[in-house]
């Protein structure tokens, strides 16, 4: 395989990552450009998540967050919320759920809506929580309907 991994299509790079057929030099080249290329950052965090290398996955999830990758934001939010493979940070988790929700992720919309409703301190929290649950439902998350019916 050509040493210049970046000459390959994203699909070809993904195939090589899946087959674990990249040289150390090619891995290094991908790592360098992940901070400048959202597609490469996504491939890298998927690769490391699948490999259960969470330290590296966290790094590339953070890189992908800079590109407003809603799935990366959802993954990071869940990890920070649970304190898995990182220190628990509920404020960071909430912020990431909100970013992912604004980017249209139905699961994040459900999560932020649930968080707002379950920890509601005022009418605005209830209104915002209901809004996000409605958005989640409209985007195909049927779990939202149960919570909406309870509000």
CORNORQUI-V752042 format. One record per backbone hydrogen bond with DSSP energy under -0.5 kcal/mol. NH is the residue of the N-H (numbers start at 1). CO is the residue of the C=O. If there is no record, write none. Layout:
BEGIN
NH | CO
NH | CO
END
This chain:
BEGIN
5 | 3
7 | 4
8 | 5
13 | 9
14 | 10
15 | 11
16 | 12
17 | 13
18 | 14
19 | 15
20 | 17
21 | 16
27 | 23
28 | 24
29 | 25
30 | 26
31 | 27
32 | 28
33 | 29
34 | 30
35 | 32
36 | 33
37 | 33
41 | 37
42 | 38
43 | 39
44 | 40
45 | 41
46 | 42
47 | 43
48 | 44
49 | 45
50 | 46
51 | 47
52 | 49
53 | 48
54 | 52
57 | 53
58 | 54
59 | 55
60 | 56
61 | 57
62 | 58
63 | 59
64 | 60
65 | 61
66 | 62
66 | 63
67 | 64
68 | 65
69 | 64
70 | 68
73 | 69
74 | 70
75 | 71
76 | 72
77 | 73
78 | 74
79 | 75
80 | 76
81 | 77
82 | 78
83 | 79
84 | 79
85 | 83
89 | 80
93 | 89
94 | 90
95 | 91
96 | 92
97 | 93
98 | 94
99 | 95
100 | 96
101 | 97
102 | 98
103 | 99
104 | 101
105 | 100
106 | 104
109 | 105
110 | 106
111 | 107
112 | 108
113 | 109
114 | 110
115 | 111
116 | 112
117 | 113
118 | 114
119 | 115
120 | 117
126 | 122
127 | 123
128 | 124
129 | 125
130 | 126
131 | 127
132 | 128
133 | 129
134 | 130
135 | 131
136 | 132
137 | 133
138 | 134
139 | 135
140 | 137
141 | 136
142 | 140
144 | 141
145 | 142
146 | 142
147 | 143
148 | 144
149 | 145
150 | 146
151 | 147
151 | 148
END
